[in-house]
Amino acid sequence: MTSTHSLWQFLRREPVLSISFVCALVSAFFVPPSAAYLDYIDLRVLCLLFCLMAVVAGLQECGLFLVLAQRLLVGERPVRLISLTLILLPFFCSMLVTNDVALITFVPFAILVLEMVGRRDLLIPIISLQTVAANLGSMATPVGNPQNLFLYAHFSLSMGDFLSLLLPLTLISLVGLAAAGLYFGGKGWISVSFPEQVRLTSPKHLALYLVLFGLCLLSVCRILPYGILTVIVIVALLLARRQLLGQVDYMLLLTFVCFFIFSGNLGQMPAVRSALGDLLARSPLLCSAAASQVISNVPAAVLLSGLTEDWKGLLAGVDVGGLGTPVASLASLISMKFYLRSREAKPLPYFLWFTAANVVGLLVLLPVAARLVH
């Protein structure tokens, strides 16, 4: 009974990993395991993800993001400006620290601020828009989310190629989010003060993490070999703060491995490859956006990357496709969990608001993405 309960708890905690493992296992019956499996796995992506997650955990531990947020919000300000700041913090921060880290940091902070100033009525619109903001802001850089990092490496893109496609979408998203934040942000003025001021902890460690983050960016741009970066990060953290190595999301790395195997095996099945290839040939953008609604955008990127050379349609599709259902981008589930755990949470209104914001975002950005792709 205990083992069954533990298994169920694991499935609830890691649904995507569980699904990816089953997919890889089933595909292995059609393509028996061999040394060719090693060719499926993109070691560069795994190493870069590992390094980025470890270093960002260090930056978060030093309180860098919360110090920034407090300094932006303290004082007497219009409610609309407070709301706009809370929405745009995850938008800009997700460009460097990924959408999930941005939401883990700023959604609880938004709940704290709005409850502190007696504006719980703004929780649902602000958290919904924060979620959209993190998912859209993260598409601006290769390190903003896992699917970007994977596709950037898989197709050996240049920064110019990447930005020429996604920067226009990011700018349109910024304008739309700013307009929504000002419209739904509430009226009046409020005074924001915090009972306890967050301070940076361990400036020496912070300096180290910033240097390591800079090295990660150099490796993403293919200036520093990823193998050398991985050794530097592991050695530096072992000497300075080895606990951070335990904070890496190894389940995400394992999920990537499983999907690498699954997508690699699918590529060896002529019938499946042909069917998916036909769908992608019609519209890689719509196909990848639709797949993201069901299996989320990271697995969709890995699965479809071996079946098309149209990197523009695939990249724009999985990034814009992060809007939509709650599972389209798994970072969206982080916000939902934080809100549902808050005092007097209202699940149905939150879901309706979240869905409306995502649908509007999709309707605006998909036509723009289609023009950019073609």
N, C-alpha and C positions, 0 to 999 in steps of 0.2 A: 504493500500500500504506500509506504514511504517513497519507494523508488518511482512509482507511478506519479505520485504528487510532485516529486522533484522534476520528473520529465515534463510534466504539464507546466510547471513554473518556468522551466527553461524555454519551452515552446512559446509561452506568453512573452517572456523577456526578449527572446531572440527569434522572432517569427521569420525574418528574411533569411537569416543564416540557416534555419531549419528547412525552409523551402529550397534554398540553393543547394543544400546538402542532398536533399531528396532528388532534386533535378539531376545533380551530378551522378548520383548513385544509379538512377534509372537509365541515364544515357550510357553508363558504363556497360550495361547489358547489351547494348547495340554496337558499342565500340569498345572492345575489351581493353583493359588497362595495359599500357606499354610505355616504353621510354619516350614515345611521342607526346605523352601527357606533359612532360617537362617543357616542351616547346610551347604549350598553351599558356603557360604562366608568365606574366609580364613582371619580372623581378624589379625592374626600374620603378614601376608604379607602386609596388608594395613597399619598397624601401623609402620612396619619397613620402608616401602616406604615413609610414611609421615615424619618420623624422619630424614631419610637420605636426603630427598629433602629440608627440612627446614635448616638443618645444612650445607649442601653443598651451599645453597643460601647465608649463612653467610660467608663461606670461600671465595666465589666468590666476595661478597660485599667488603671484606677486601683487595681485589686486590692480593691475594696470587698467583694465577696462572699467571697473567700478569707480576708480578714482576719476577717470575721464568723465563718466556719467554724472557723478556727484557735482563736479565742478561746472558742468554745463547746466545743471538744473537748480542749484542753490540760489535763493533770492526770491523777490516778488516779480512774478512774470504772468503774462496772459496764459490762460488755460490752453488756448490753441497752440501757443509756442511750446508749452510743456509736452502736449500730445505729439506735436510734430517732432520734437527732439527724441521722444521715446520710440517713435516709429523709425526715424532715420538712423539712430544708433546701430541697430542690427543691420541695416542696409549697408552702411559703410564698413562696419567692422567685419561683416561676413566676407568681404572681399579678400581679407588677409587671414582670418582665423576660422573659416568655414561657416556655413549656415547653422549647423547644429550647435557649435560652440557659442555663436552669437545669441542664439535663442536660449540656451542654457544660462547664459549670463544675464541677458536683459529682460526676459519675460518675468522672472521672479522679482527683478528690480522694479519693473513697471507696476507689478501688483503691490509691492511695498509702497511705492510713491503714491499711487492713486488711492490706496486705502488710508495712507497717512494724511492726505489732504481732503478726505471725505468725498472722493469722486469715483466710487465704485461703479457708477452708471457708465463710465467710460471704459471699463475693463474689457468688455467683449469687443467693441470696435478697435481699441488700441492693440490688443493681443492678436486679433485676426490680421490687422494690417502689419504688425511686427513680423508675423509669420510670412506673409507675402513679401515683405521687404527683405527679409533674410534670404529667402529663396531667389529673389530677383537680383539683389545686390551681389550675391555670391557668384553669379554667372559672369561678372565683369573680369575675373582673373582666373588663370589656370589653377591657382591654389584655393579658390573660393569654395569648391565642392569636389567630391571624389570623381564624379563623372567628367568634369572638366580636366582634371589632372590626368585621368586615364586617356581620354580622347586626344589631349594635347600631346601626350607621349606616343600613343598608338599611331597617330597619323603624322608624327614628326612635324608638327605645326610650328611656324614662326610666330613671334609675338605680334607682328604686323597682321598676319592672316587672322589670328585669333581676335584681336581688337577690332579689326575692320568689320567683322561679323557681329560681335556681341556688344560693342560700345554703343551703337545706336539704340539697341534694345534696352541697354542699361539706362541711357539718358531719358528715353521715353518712360521707362518705369519710374525713374526718380521724379519726373514731372507729375505723373499720375499719382504717385504715393504722397507727394507734397500737397497736391490738390485735395486728395481724400483726407489727409491728416488735418488740414486747415478747415475743411467742411464739417468733418465729424468730430473735431477736437474739443468742442464745448465752448461755452462763453464765460466771460468774467476774468478776474485775476485771482491768483492764489499765491501764497507765500510758502516756499519749500525750504525746509531746514531738516537736517538729519540729526537724530539724537547722538549718533556716534559717527565721527568722520572717518572714512576709510583712508588708510595711508598705505603707501607702497612699502612692501616688506622686502628686506634684503636687496638693496640697490645693486650690490655686486652680482647677485644671481640674475637680476633683471638685465644687467648689462650683458652678461653671458648669453642669456636667452635671445636677446636682440641680435647679437652677433651670429648665433646659430641660426636664427630665422633668416638673416641676410644670406647665410651660406645655403640655406634651403632654396631661396629664390634664385641664387646663382646656379644651383643644380637643376632647378626646373627649366631655366633658360639654357641648359646644356653647357654652361661654362665650367662648372665643377662636376666631375664624374660622380654619379650617385653612390658608387661603392665607397669612395673616399669620404663623402658626406656622411654616410651611415656609420662608418668607423669613428669619425670625429664626434658625431652626436652621442653615440653610445659611450665612448670613453669620457667625454666631457660630463655627461650626466652621471656616470658611475662615480666620478671623482667629486662632483658638486652636489648632486641631488638624485640619488639612485631611485628614490621612491617614485619619481616621475615615469620611470620605465614601466612601472606597474599600472599607471593610469592610461596607457595606450589602449585604444579599443581594438584588442586582438581579434574580437569576434568580427569586426568589420573587415580586417585583413583576411580572415578565414573565409568570410563570405565572398570576397573577391576571388580567392583561390577556387572555391566551389563553382562560381560562375565562369571562371576561365575554363575549367574542365568541361562544364556543361556546354558553353558556347563553342568550344573547340570540337567537342564530339558532334554537336549539331552540324558543324561545318563538314564533317565526314559523312553525313547522311544525305545522299543525293536528293531524296524526295523532300525532306524538310528544308534543305538548303534552297531547293528550287521554289518551294511555296513561299518562304520568307523573302527570297530574292525578288519574286514577282511583286509582292506587296511593297517592298522597298523601291522597286523600279518605278512604281506609280507615284509615290511621294514619300521619300525618306523623312521629311519633316513631319507629316501627319502620322506616318506609321510609328515613328519613335515617340511622338507626343501621346499617341493612343496607347502604346505599350506601357508608357510611364504611368498611365492612370491605373493600370492593373498590377504591375510588378514593381513599380517605382522607377525613378529615372536612372539610378546607378546600375541596377541589373539590366535595364533596357539598353544602356550604352554598351555594356560589355557584350550582351547577347547579339546585338545588331552590328557591332563594329566589324566583325569578320565577314559580313555579308554585303557590304556596300563600300564603295570608295567615295561616296558623296559625304564628305566630312561636314560640310556646311549644313546640309539638311539634318544630319544626325545630331550634331552639336546643338544647333538651334532647337531641334525638336525635344531633346531630353532636358534642356534648360527651361524652355518655356513650358514644357510638359510637366515640370515640377509643380505648376499650378493645376488645380483641379481637385481630385479626390484627396482625402487625408493621407493616403498611402503613395500618392504621386511623388512626393518628396518625404522621406521618412522623418526629416527634421520637423515637419508639420505636426507629427505626433508628440513631439517634445512640448510644444506650446499647449496642445490640447491637454496633456497630462497635468501640466502646471496649473492651467486654469481650472480643470475639474477638481483639483485638490484644494483650491482656494475656498475661502469662506463664502457660503451662499451661492455656490456655482449654479449656473443654469445651462445644462447641456444642450437642450434643443435650440434656444436662441443663439448660443455660441456656434453650433453647427450650421445654422441658417446663415449667420453673418459670415462665417468662414467660407461657406460654399458660394455665397453671392460675390464676395471679394475675389475669390479665385476664378469664378466664371467670367466676371468682368475683365480681369487681367488676361485670361485666355483669349477672349473675343477681341481685345485691343491688340495684343502682341502677336498672335498667330498670323494675321494678314501682313503685318510689318515684317515678320520673320520670313514669310513666303517671298516677299519682294526682295529682301536682302539675299536670300538663298539663290534666287534666279537672276 
